[in-house]
């Protein structure tokens, strides 16, 4: 299967309809999409691509939780939550100081990629 077909298949398997707004974007590396990111007024929601079945207890996700916690310790107005269901990571929500996510964007992509590669 070529990369364009893989990309289209990944988009079709996202957990919610894609919104064509400036607030919606993808977390990807190269042509591989790992999550959808939606920005609302005071919140960022990250939805891993469901077909990867990323385990909430994956070592890369645990490492990422540590990175989020370190930022939250430094910036009390930065709040986050990792949401899991049936052992799978379903969503990461961020509230408060959303600017702090800029330093976590690349580590988030890395962790999702590593966790997806283990599936």
Residue pairs with C-beta under 8 A, 6 or more apart in sequence:
1 9
3 31
6 31
6 32
7 31
7 33
10 32
10 33
10 49
10 51
11 18
11 33
13 49
13 50
13 51
14 36
14 47
14 49
14 50
15 36
15 47
15 50
15 90
16 36
16 47
18 24
18 36
19 38
23 38
23 39
23 40
24 36
24 37
24 38
24 39
25 36
25 37
25 39
26 33
26 35
26 36
26 37
27 33
27 34
27 35
27 36
27 37
27 46
27 105
27 108
27 109
27 112
28 34
28 109
29 109
29 113
32 113
33 49
34 48
34 49
34 52
34 109
34 112
34 113
34 116
35 46
35 47
35 48
35 49
35 108
35 109
35 112
36 46
36 47
36 49
37 44
37 45
37 46
37 47
38 44
38 45
38 47
39 98
42 95
42 96
42 98
43 93
43 94
43 95
43 98
44 93
44 94
44 98
44 101
45 91
45 92
45 93
45 94
46 91
46 92
46 93
46 94
46 108
47 90
47 91
48 54
48 89
48 90
48 91
48 112
48 116
49 116
52 112
52 115
52 116
52 119
53 88
53 119
54 61
54 88
54 89
54 112
54 115
54 116
54 119
55 61
55 87
55 88
55 89
55 115
55 118
55 119
56 82
56 84
56 87
56 88
56 89
57 87
58 89
58 114
58 115
58 118
59 114
60 110
60 111
60 112
60 114
60 115
60 118
61 82
61 89
61 111
61 115
63 111
64 107
64 108
64 111
65 82
67 104
67 107
68 80
68 82
68 92
68 104
71 78
71 100
71 103
71 104
72 78
72 79
72 80
75 96
75 97
75 100
77 96
77 97
78 94
78 96
78 97
78 100
79 94
79 95
79 96
80 92
80 93
80 94
80 95
81 92
81 93
82 89
82 91
82 92
83 89
83 90
83 91
83 92
83 93
84 90
89 115
92 108
94 101
